[in-house]
Amino acid sequence: MTTKWEADPAASFARRLGKSSHALGQTSGNASCPDVWELDNGDIAVIGTDLTPDYAGRLPTGVSVDPGERLVIIPRATLVAAKTDIPDA
């Protein structure tokens, strides 16, 4: 039996995956989101726009957003920039 994964709130930010929003031209102020980060335990943190209510009624079959979870949207360019920093396995 596999145990359910749970996020570790004590994990720290280890390194940015990809380029900052400033480097990608996605922000013009002091704001630094959207962003993708690897945590010191290997998990990934995604900073983006919370659109959970907007997508709640149109999730694909078999997809759910459980209590305590949020559906976060990031620009495609943010994930593409992070791709080179994400290991294959």
N, C-alpha and C positions, 0 to 999 in steps of 0.2 A: 504494500500500500504506500502510495506517495503522499507525503505531507504537503499541505497547502503552503505555497510561497507566501511570505509576509515581508513587507518592506521593513528595514531596520532603521528606525528614526535616529539612531546614534551614528550611522555611517556618515563619513565626511566627503566633501568634494575632493577628488584626486586630480582630474585633468579634464579640460574641455576637449570634446570630440569635434573636430572640424574648426571652422573659423567663427569668430564673434559676429554678432549681427552688424556691428559697425563695419567690420571688414567686408561683409557681404552686401553692404549698402541697404540694409533692411530697417535701419533706425537712424534718426538724425539728432536725437537728444542724448541725454545722459542714460537713458534706458538701455539695458543690455540684453533684453529678451527679444526674440526667442533664442533658445540655447539648448545644447545637448551636452551632458557631463557624465563621465564615469565616476562612480563613487569608490571609496577605498576598499569596499567589499566586492567590487566587480559589477554591482547593479548600475543601472542607467537612470539618470534624472533628466527629465524633459521639461523645459520651461516654455510655455506657450500660452495661447488664449484658451480659456475654459469655455467650451461650447457644449457642455453636457446637456443643458436644457434644449438647445437647438437641434441636437441629434437624437434625443431620447425616444421620440416617436417613430424614428425611421432607421433604427439599427437593423443590420442584416439578421436573418434567422440564425439563432444560436449565439448571438453576441449580446452581452449585457454589460451594464455599468453597475457594479455592485455598490452598496452603501459604503461610503468612505473612498470611492474611486471617482475620478473625473475624466472626461474625454477631453484631451488637450490637442489642439491643432497647432502645427508648426509649418512654416513654408517649406516647400520641396527643396529649395536651395540649401536650407539648414541641414537637412538629413543627407543630401548629396555631398555636402562639404564634410560631413562627419564620416562618410563611408570609408575613407582611407584609414581612419583611426580605429575602426571596428574590426576586430579579428573575425576570421571565418569560422572559428570554432572555439 
